[in-house]
Amino acid sequence: MGVIRQARGALRAHAAKVVLTSFLALPMVAAVLWPVDTTIEQRQLAPAPATPHNLEEALAWPALAEAWTNDHFGWRPQMVTSLSRLRFKLFGRYPNEQVVAGREGRLFMLGHHYTLLVACGWKFDRYERVLADLNRFEQTFRERGIPARLLVVPSGPVVYSDELQPWAAERCLPENVPMARLLAEPRLTPEARALVYHPLAEIRAQRDRITFFPKHYFHWDGAGAAAVAGMTERHFWGRDESFAPPIPIVAKEQPSEIRYMFPGINPVSVVTEQDYTGTTITPCYGPPCFPDMQPAMDKLAVVGRYLNTAPKLGPRLVVLTDSFGYSGGPVFSRYHREVVFVSTNLLSRLDQKELEGLRKLLFVPGSDDEVLFLYHDATVLANRVGTDLDMLFPPKQ
């Protein structure tokens, strides 16, 4: 009995140590049972250190082990998201430098081609190259007899520059953004200028009645895309909105499409999209829309074909686009008997044979097809026009 009493006494004496040690061990247990989600922080987490094989590696091992432990201890994602929520609630700050908060709750993106910085002109240092791209665009398609046009969609920071923070708004004046200056550049040929449409003034004039960009979205939505499609049809081909009945639009609340950039913060916006039910339009989205070219379309991923059986419509429209065409390409089907749209984001995946097949599908000289390249402004300012032309029409060796 004496031994038992001594053991109990020892346990009571060390109970606090046992409890504290158990609590300290919980993160390690959690790390084993629930591995860390490596996507939460949008960065490359420290890898597990390898077994050292020499003195130099042995000396470096403790620092590597500490870095791995810091990145993988239990419940780190929960702590990161909790801190993100707290900072956003207290200071309106997003957890990384890819996204910044504007006024009235609007979100602006820095990460994608430095959208805000480039579209407004702060980090734009490719003036001569983009000017050459625009002149080359006209020359390339004139030589091939292809009636191509270029729609440059103003992005959120330019459209809603007055909702930037004051220090940013004064540096993003609509008349001074790079695309406006490029289109006024004397060295841009009149023929090239006629092929480019940058409807910034038209969009800003309609902001009070049309939401072009939901507050917490990087991309535009259905109503904004439909409005710009109407402007573009009128500008390039003289078709007004009486040319064909509108596609019905439905609205719903959705979280931001770039919420993966700010874990723990889930702002919701009212977003609109087209509803083709009951219309004369047959939507088809995805690689199976092109059975004869499905292996190539699988690589491109974002493709579609929309057929409209209404009478007296425009000819086939071919749309080549960045991610703004995901919503923008299909809405042109209101005006055309067929719309084919292809994202060029993954064009580099195609081999030469697949590229040749894609060219034959998209570009038919002598036909009545209309061709539209649809990019947002920061994409154009990042030399996307020249990059895509290099892949679609590589220089002859």
C-alpha positions as CSV (number, residue, x, y, z in Angstrom):
1,M,0.0,0.0,0.0
2,G,2.9,2.3,0.8
3,V,4.2,1.9,-2.8
4,I,0.8,2.7,-4.2
5,R,0.5,5.8,-2.1
6,Q,4.0,6.9,-3.2
7,A,3.1,6.4,-6.9
8,R,-0.1,8.4,-6.5
9,G,1.8,11.2,-4.8
10,A,4.3,11.2,-7.6
11,L,1.6,11.5,-10.2
12,R,-0.1,14.3,-8.3
13,A,3.2,16.1,-8.1
14,H,3.9,15.8,-11.8
15,A,0.3,16.1,-13.0
16,A,0.8,19.6,-14.4
17,K,3.9,18.4,-16.3
18,V,2.0,15.5,-17.8
19,V,-0.9,17.7,-18.9
20,L,1.3,20.3,-20.4
21,T,3.4,17.8,-22.3
22,S,0.2,16.2,-23.6
23,F,-1.0,19.5,-24.9
24,L,2.3,20.2,-26.5
25,A,2.2,16.9,-28.2
26,L,-1.3,17.4,-29.7
27,P,-0.1,19.4,-32.8
28,M,2.3,16.5,-33.6
29,V,-0.5,14.0,-33.3
30,A,-2.8,16.2,-35.4
31,A,0.0,16.5,-38.1
32,V,0.0,12.7,-38.4
33,L,-3.7,12.2,-38.3
34,W,-4.7,15.2,-40.5
35,P,-1.9,16.2,-42.9
36,V,-1.6,19.9,-43.7
37,D,-3.4,21.1,-46.8
38,T,-0.6,22.5,-48.9
39,T,-2.8,24.6,-51.0
40,I,-4.2,26.9,-48.3
41,E,-1.3,29.4,-48.2
42,Q,-0.7,29.6,-52.0
43,R,3.0,29.0,-51.6
44,Q,5.5,26.2,-51.7
45,L,5.8,24.7,-48.2
46,A,9.2,23.6,-46.9
47,P,10.0,20.0,-47.9
48,A,11.0,17.3,-45.4
49,P,14.7,17.3,-45.0
50,A,16.6,14.4,-46.4
51,T,19.0,12.1,-44.4
52,P,22.4,13.9,-44.3
53,H,25.3,12.1,-46.0
54,N,28.1,14.4,-45.1
55,L,29.2,17.0,-42.5
56,E,27.9,20.0,-44.5
57,E,24.4,18.4,-44.9
58,A,24.4,17.4,-41.2
59,L,25.1,21.0,-40.2
60,A,22.3,22.3,-42.5
61,W,19.8,19.6,-41.3
62,P,18.5,21.4,-38.1
63,A,17.5,24.5,-40.0
64,L,15.7,22.4,-42.7
65,A,14.0,20.4,-40.1
66,E,12.8,23.5,-38.3
67,A,11.4,25.0,-41.6
68,W,9.5,21.8,-42.3
69,T,8.1,21.6,-38.7
70,N,7.0,25.2,-38.9
71,D,5.1,24.6,-42.2
72,H,3.6,21.3,-41.2
73,F,2.7,21.3,-37.5
74,G,-0.9,20.3,-36.7
75,W,-3.7,22.7,-37.3
76,R,-1.5,25.3,-39.1
77,P,-4.2,25.7,-41.8
78,Q,-6.8,26.5,-39.2
79,M,-4.6,29.0,-37.6
80,V,-3.7,30.6,-40.9
81,T,-7.4,31.0,-41.9
82,S,-8.3,32.3,-38.5
83,L,-5.6,34.9,-38.7
84,S,-6.7,35.9,-42.2
85,R,-10.3,36.4,-41.0
86,L,-9.2,38.4,-38.0
87,R,-7.0,40.7,-40.1
88,F,-9.7,41.2,-42.7
89,K,-12.3,42.0,-40.0
90,L,-10.1,44.5,-38.1
91,F,-8.1,46.1,-40.9
92,G,-9.8,45.1,-44.3
93,R,-6.6,43.4,-45.3
94,Y,-6.3,40.3,-47.5
95,P,-3.8,37.7,-46.4
96,N,-1.5,38.1,-49.4
97,E,-0.3,40.8,-51.8
98,Q,-2.1,39.4,-54.8
99,V,-5.4,41.0,-53.7
100,V,-6.2,44.4,-52.3
101,A,-9.4,45.9,-50.9
102,G,-10.8,49.0,-52.5
103,R,-13.5,51.3,-51.3
104,E,-17.1,50.2,-50.8
105,G,-16.0,46.6,-50.4
106,R,-14.7,46.1,-53.9
107,L,-11.8,43.6,-54.5
108,F,-8.9,44.3,-56.9
109,M,-6.3,41.8,-58.1
110,L,-2.6,42.4,-58.3
111,G,-1.4,38.8,-59.0
112,H,-2.6,38.0,-62.5
113,H,-0.1,39.8,-64.8
114,Y,-0.1,42.5,-62.0
115,T,-3.5,43.5,-63.2
116,L,-4.0,46.6,-61.2
117,L,-0.4,47.8,-61.6
118,V,-0.1,47.1,-65.3
119,A,-3.7,48.1,-66.4
120,C,-3.3,51.4,-64.6
121,G,0.3,51.9,-65.9
122,W,2.5,51.7,-62.8
123,K,4.4,48.5,-63.7
124,F,3.9,48.8,-67.5
125,D,7.3,48.8,-69.3
126,R,6.5,47.1,-72.6
127,Y,5.1,50.1,-74.5
128,E,7.2,49.5,-77.6
129,R,6.6,45.8,-77.7
130,V,2.8,46.1,-77.4
131,L,2.7,48.8,-80.0
132,A,4.6,46.4,-82.3
133,D,2.1,43.6,-81.4
134,L,-0.9,45.7,-82.4
135,N,0.7,46.7,-85.8
136,R,1.7,43.1,-86.3
137,F,-1.8,41.9,-85.6
138,E,-3.2,43.9,-88.5
139,Q,-0.4,42.9,-90.9
140,T,-0.6,39.2,-90.0
141,F,-4.3,38.8,-90.8
142,R,-4.3,41.2,-93.8
143,E,-1.6,39.0,-95.4
144,R,-3.7,35.9,-94.8
145,G,-7.0,37.4,-95.9
146,I,-8.6,36.7,-92.4
147,P,-11.0,39.4,-91.1
148,A,-9.8,39.4,-87.5
149,R,-10.6,42.0,-84.9
150,L,-9.3,42.5,-81.4
151,L,-11.5,43.3,-78.4
152,V,-9.5,44.6,-75.4
153,V,-11.8,44.4,-72.3
154,P,-11.0,47.0,-69.6
155,S,-10.4,45.2,-66.4
156,G,-11.9,46.0,-63.0
157,P,-9.3,48.5,-61.7
158,V,-9.8,50.7,-64.8
159,V,-13.6,50.4,-65.0
160,Y,-14.0,51.1,-61.3
161,S,-10.9,53.2,-60.7
162,D,-12.9,55.6,-58.5
163,E,-13.4,52.7,-56.1
164,L,-9.7,52.2,-55.6
165,Q,-8.1,53.6,-52.5
166,P,-7.5,57.3,-53.0
167,W,-3.7,56.9,-53.4
168,A,-4.3,54.4,-56.2
169,A,-7.3,56.1,-57.8
170,E,-5.3,59.2,-58.7
171,R,-2.8,57.0,-60.5
172,C,-5.4,55.2,-62.6
173,L,-7.1,58.0,-64.6
174,P,-9.1,56.5,-67.5
175,E,-7.6,58.9,-70.1
176,N,-4.1,58.0,-69.1
177,V,-4.1,54.2,-68.8
178,P,-1.7,52.4,-71.2
179,M,-4.3,51.0,-73.6
180,A,-5.7,54.5,-74.1
181,R,-2.2,55.9,-74.8
182,L,-1.4,53.1,-77.2
183,L,-4.5,53.6,-79.2
184,A,-3.7,57.3,-79.5
185,E,-0.1,56.6,-80.5
186,P,0.8,58.1,-83.9
187,R,3.0,55.1,-84.7
188,L,0.0,52.8,-84.5
189,T,-1.1,52.5,-88.1
190,P,-4.7,53.7,-88.9
191,E,-5.4,50.2,-90.3
192,A,-4.3,48.6,-87.0
193,R,-6.2,51.1,-84.9
194,A,-9.4,50.3,-86.8
195,L,-9.1,46.6,-85.8
196,V,-8.9,47.3,-82.0
197,Y,-11.8,48.1,-79.8
198,H,-11.2,49.1,-76.1
199,P,-14.7,50.2,-74.9
200,L,-13.6,51.9,-71.7
201,A,-15.7,55.1,-72.1
202,E,-18.8,53.1,-73.1
203,I,-18.5,50.7,-70.1
204,R,-17.9,53.5,-67.6
205,A,-20.9,55.4,-68.9
206,Q,-23.1,52.4,-68.1
207,R,-21.8,51.4,-64.7
208,D,-24.8,52.8,-62.9
209,R,-27.2,50.4,-64.6
210,I,-25.0,47.4,-65.4
211,T,-22.7,45.5,-63.1
212,F,-19.7,44.7,-65.3
213,F,-17.7,43.2,-62.5
214,P,-19.2,41.8,-59.3
215,K,-17.6,43.4,-56.2
216,H,-15.6,40.4,-55.2
217,Y,-14.7,39.0,-58.6
218,F,-11.7,39.3,-60.8
219,H,-13.7,38.3,-64.0
220,W,-16.8,40.0,-65.4
221,D,-20.1,38.2,-65.2
222,G,-23.0,37.4,-67.7
223,A,-24.6,40.8,-67.7
224,G,-21.3,42.6,-68.2
225,A,-20.2,40.2,-70.9
226,A,-23.5,40.6,-72.8
227,A,-23.3,44.4,-72.7
228,V,-19.8,44.4,-74.1
229,A,-20.8,41.8,-76.8
230,G,-23.5,44.2,-77.9
231,M,-21.1,47.1,-78.0
232,T,-18.6,45.0,-80.0
233,E,-21.2,43.8,-82.5
234,R,-22.3,47.4,-83.1
235,H,-18.7,48.7,-83.3
236,F,-17.2,46.1,-85.7
237,W,-20.2,44.8,-87.7
238,G,-23.0,47.3,-87.3
239,R,-25.5,45.0,-85.5
240,D,-27.5,46.7,-82.8
241,E,-29.5,45.0,-80.0
242,S,-32.6,44.8,-82.1
243,F,-30.8,42.4,-84.4
244,A,-31.7,39.4,-82.2
245,P,-33.6,38.7,-79.0
246,P,-31.5,38.8,-75.8
247,I,-30.4,35.7,-74.0
248,P,-32.2,35.5,-70.6
249,I,-30.0,36.2,-67.6
250,V,-30.4,34.7,-64.1
251,A,-28.8,36.1,-60.9
252,K,-27.5,34.3,-57.9
253,E,-25.2,34.8,-55.0
254,Q,-21.8,33.2,-55.3
255,P,-18.5,33.4,-53.5
256,S,-15.6,34.9,-55.4
257,E,-14.0,32.8,-58.1
258,I,-10.5,33.7,-56.7
259,R,-11.4,32.8,-53.1
260,Y,-8.5,30.3,-53.1
261,M,-6.2,33.3,-52.8
262,F,-7.6,34.4,-49.4
263,P,-8.4,31.3,-47.3
264,G,-10.9,31.9,-44.5
265,I,-12.5,34.9,-46.2
266,N,-15.6,34.1,-48.2
267,P,-17.2,37.3,-49.6
268,V,-20.3,36.7,-51.6
269,S,-21.5,38.7,-54.7
270,V,-24.6,38.7,-56.8
271,V,-23.4,37.1,-60.1
272,T,-25.4,36.8,-63.4
273,E,-25.1,34.2,-66.1
274,Q,-27.0,33.3,-69.3
275,D,-29.8,30.8,-69.3
276,Y,-30.2,29.2,-72.7
277,T,-33.3,27.2,-71.7
278,G,-36.1,27.8,-74.2
279,T,-33.9,29.8,-76.6
280,T,-32.9,29.0,-80.2
281,I,-29.4,28.5,-79.0
282,T,-27.8,25.0,-78.3
283,P,-24.9,25.4,-76.0
284,C,-22.0,23.0,-76.0
285,Y,-19.1,23.5,-73.7
286,G,-15.9,21.4,-73.5
287,P,-13.7,19.2,-75.7
288,P,-16.5,16.7,-76.8
289,C,-18.0,19.6,-78.8
290,F,-15.2,18.9,-81.3
291,P,-15.1,15.1,-81.8
292,D,-12.8,15.3,-84.8
293,M,-10.2,17.2,-82.7
294,Q,-10.9,16.1,-79.2
295,P,-7.3,15.1,-78.3
296,A,-6.1,18.7,-79.1
297,M,-9.2,20.2,-77.4
298,D,-8.6,18.2,-74.3
299,K,-5.2,19.9,-74.0
300,L,-6.8,23.4,-74.5
301,A,-9.6,22.4,-72.0
302,V,-11.7,25.6,-72.3
303,V,-13.5,25.4,-75.6
304,G,-17.0,25.5,-76.8
305,R,-19.4,25.6,-79.8
306,Y,-22.8,27.4,-79.6
307,L,-25.4,27.0,-82.4
308,N,-28.3,29.4,-83.0
309,T,-31.2,28.4,-85.3
310,A,-32.9,31.8,-85.4
311,P,-33.2,33.3,-88.9
312,K,-31.2,36.1,-90.4
313,L,-28.2,35.9,-88.0
314,G,-24.6,36.8,-88.6
315,P,-22.1,34.3,-89.9
316,R,-19.9,31.9,-87.9
317,L,-17.9,33.8,-85.3
318,V,-14.6,32.4,-84.1
319,V,-13.5,33.7,-80.7
320,L,-9.9,33.2,-79.4
321,T,-9.6,34.3,-75.8
322,D,-8.0,34.5,-72.4
323,S,-10.1,33.6,-69.3
324,F,-12.4,36.6,-70.0
325,G,-13.8,34.6,-72.9
326,Y,-15.2,31.9,-70.6
327,S,-18.2,34.1,-70.1
328,G,-17.7,36.4,-73.0
329,G,-17.4,34.0,-75.9
330,P,-20.8,32.3,-75.6
331,V,-22.9,35.5,-75.3
332,F,-22.0,36.4,-78.9
333,S,-24.2,33.4,-79.9
334,R,-27.2,35.9,-79.7
335,Y,-25.9,37.4,-82.9
336,H,-24.4,34.5,-84.9
337,R,-25.6,31.2,-86.3
338,E,-22.5,29.6,-84.7
339,V,-19.9,30.7,-82.2
340,V,-16.7,28.7,-81.8
341,F,-14.5,29.8,-78.9
342,V,-11.1,28.6,-77.9
343,S,-9.0,29.7,-74.9
344,T,-5.4,30.3,-75.9
345,N,-4.2,30.0,-72.3
346,L,-2.8,26.5,-73.0
347,L,-2.0,26.8,-76.6
348,S,1.7,25.9,-76.0
349,R,0.5,22.3,-75.1
350,L,-0.3,21.6,-78.7
351,D,2.2,19.9,-81.1
352,Q,2.7,21.1,-84.6
353,K,0.2,18.7,-86.1
354,E,-2.5,19.7,-83.6
355,L,-1.8,23.4,-84.2
356,E,-2.2,22.9,-87.9
357,G,-5.6,21.2,-87.3
358,L,-6.6,24.1,-85.1
359,R,-5.7,26.6,-87.7
360,K,-7.8,24.8,-90.3
361,L,-10.8,24.8,-87.9
362,L,-10.5,28.5,-86.9
363,F,-9.3,30.3,-90.0
364,V,-11.0,29.8,-93.3
365,P,-9.8,32.5,-95.8
366,G,-12.5,33.4,-98.3
367,S,-15.4,32.4,-96.1
368,D,-17.8,34.8,-94.5
369,D,-16.5,33.9,-91.0
370,E,-15.8,36.7,-88.5
371,V,-12.9,36.3,-86.1
372,L,-12.5,38.0,-82.8
373,F,-9.6,37.9,-80.4
374,L,-10.9,38.7,-76.9
375,Y,-8.4,39.6,-74.1
376,H,-8.5,41.8,-71.1
377,D,-6.2,44.8,-71.0
378,A,-3.5,43.4,-68.7
379,T,-3.2,40.3,-70.9
380,V,-2.6,42.5,-74.0
381,L,-0.2,44.6,-72.1
382,A,1.8,41.4,-71.2
383,N,2.4,40.8,-74.9
384,R,-0.2,38.1,-75.2
385,V,-1.1,39.2,-78.8
386,G,2.5,38.6,-80.0
387,T,2.9,35.4,-78.0
388,D,-0.3,33.9,-79.5
389,L,0.6,35.0,-83.0
390,D,4.0,33.3,-82.7
391,M,2.2,30.0,-81.9
392,L,-0.6,30.3,-84.4
393,F,1.5,31.6,-87.3
394,P,5.1,30.8,-86.5
395,P,7.7,32.5,-88.7
396,K,8.8,30.5,-91.6
397,Q,12.3,28.9,-91.2
